[in-house]
Amino acid sequence: MRAEKKVIGSLNKCYAVCQFTYDEVPHLVVAAEKQDPCYAFTLDGEKTDTLWEGPGGVMTLLPYPYSDRILLATQKFYSPNDSAEAKIVWYEKEGSEWQCHVLCDLPFVHRFGIVRRNGNCYLVACTLKSAHAFKNDWTCPGRIWVAELPEDLHGYDADHQLELFPLKSGLYKNHGFAVHAEADGSTFAVVGTENGVFKVDPPAEKGGEWNCECLLEVPASDMLYLDFDGDGERELLVLSPFHGDTVSVYKRQNGSFVKVWEREKKMPFIHAIDGAFVNGRWCAFTGNRQEDRDLIMICFENGEYQVSVLDQGSGPANCMFYTFNGENRLLAANRETDEIAVYTLQEEE
């Protein structure tokens, strides 16, 4: 696989990315880690809008499932050492302006997502830690928080917040997060921590029980849980340890996950990750933020895992696969170079 790169914008320490349709037009949205703006682009990379000027600290961006006018975001998570005022907010376009409302204060919230089952939507939010007394203090573990989501967010603000329930406590460096689909259309979350990788399933019905299962007791900075080799069972592709340098694949054998592949080349501060079904097989995209700053694609082909280097030197914090006019594309927030870039992917001839 090769990639044709197009830089579509510049944003200081760009970080979070998503695809969000508003005004009946699909957009690419990119927000910043520090106190900087959030920009919207067409799928072809033309800048159309500034959704907000600040504050930043945006680790996650996510469209709200019940409304095409609402975008969820983390706010004021500036770093693991400066996130005690972090929260989840919701933005709504009112006329030509985007208005910000607090959904819930949640100190140290880093990633969150929405899972669905039987027509109901639920929030899963992860706190990286719970408190700290000094820089790089990791002695207070984080949690997985959950809540059922209302269809209408109007009325939720700083004084009337969404109530969350702590599903799992005692999780150190609670950083990784992905949402995947089941065959019946329901979805589940996968969470990566120093304690390992956890699968979070929403209730079968309103008011029912959540399920949180540990899949792998290996420190994980991030991960994907997809059927990469096409045998009908999911594998775990894991970035480890926290902000680490290793990408590996684990396969279930005799009831437990066993490492079956590891990229020989180390990738210091590995961070960006996304998975997509590309040309008939599941592929992973990942990138790191130090040394060579690779952006790579990993696929299982001809009986083995193969790596394609799509870019070097840019330092992606996050990436997102999408399609446009029949083309496979990858949006990347290249934090280390302040680049917002789109890569058009083409098979090697």
Secondary structure as GFF3:
##gff-version 3
##sequence-region A 1 349
A	DSSP	beta_strand	2	10	.	.	.	ID=ss1
A	DSSP	beta_strand	14	22	.	.	.	ID=ss2
A	DSSP	beta_strand	25	32	.	.	.	ID=ss3
A	DSSP	beta_strand	38	41	.	.	.	ID=ss4
A	DSSP	beta_strand	47	52	.	.	.	ID=ss5
A	DSSP	beta_strand	61	63	.	.	.	ID=ss6
A	DSSP	beta_strand	70	75	.	.	.	ID=ss7
A	DSSP	beta_strand	87	94	.	.	.	ID=ss8
A	DSSP	beta_strand	97	105	.	.	.	ID=ss9
A	DSSP	beta_strand	109	117	.	.	.	ID=ss10
A	DSSP	beta_strand	120	127	.	.	.	ID=ss11
A	DSSP	beta_strand	142	148	.	.	.	ID=ss12
A	DSSP	beta_strand	165	171	.	.	.	ID=ss13
A	DSSP	beta_strand	176	181	.	.	.	ID=ss14
A	DSSP	beta_strand	187	193	.	.	.	ID=ss15
A	DSSP	beta_strand	196	201	.	.	.	ID=ss16
A	DSSP	beta_strand	211	216	.	.	.	ID=ss17
A	DSSP	beta_strand	222	226	.	.	.	ID=ss18
A	DSSP	beta_strand	235	240	.	.	.	ID=ss19
A	DSSP	beta_strand	246	253	.	.	.	ID=ss20
A	DSSP	beta_strand	256	262	.	.	.	ID=ss21
A	DSSP	beta_strand	270	278	.	.	.	ID=ss22
A	DSSP	beta_strand	281	288	.	.	.	ID=ss23
A	DSSP	beta_strand	295	301	.	.	.	ID=ss24
A	DSSP	beta_strand	304	311	.	.	.	ID=ss25
A	DSSP	beta_strand	318	324	.	.	.	ID=ss26
A	DSSP	beta_strand	327	334	.	.	.	ID=ss27
A	DSSP	three_ten_helix	335	337	.	.	.	ID=ss28
A	DSSP	beta_strand	339	346	.	.	.	ID=ss29
###
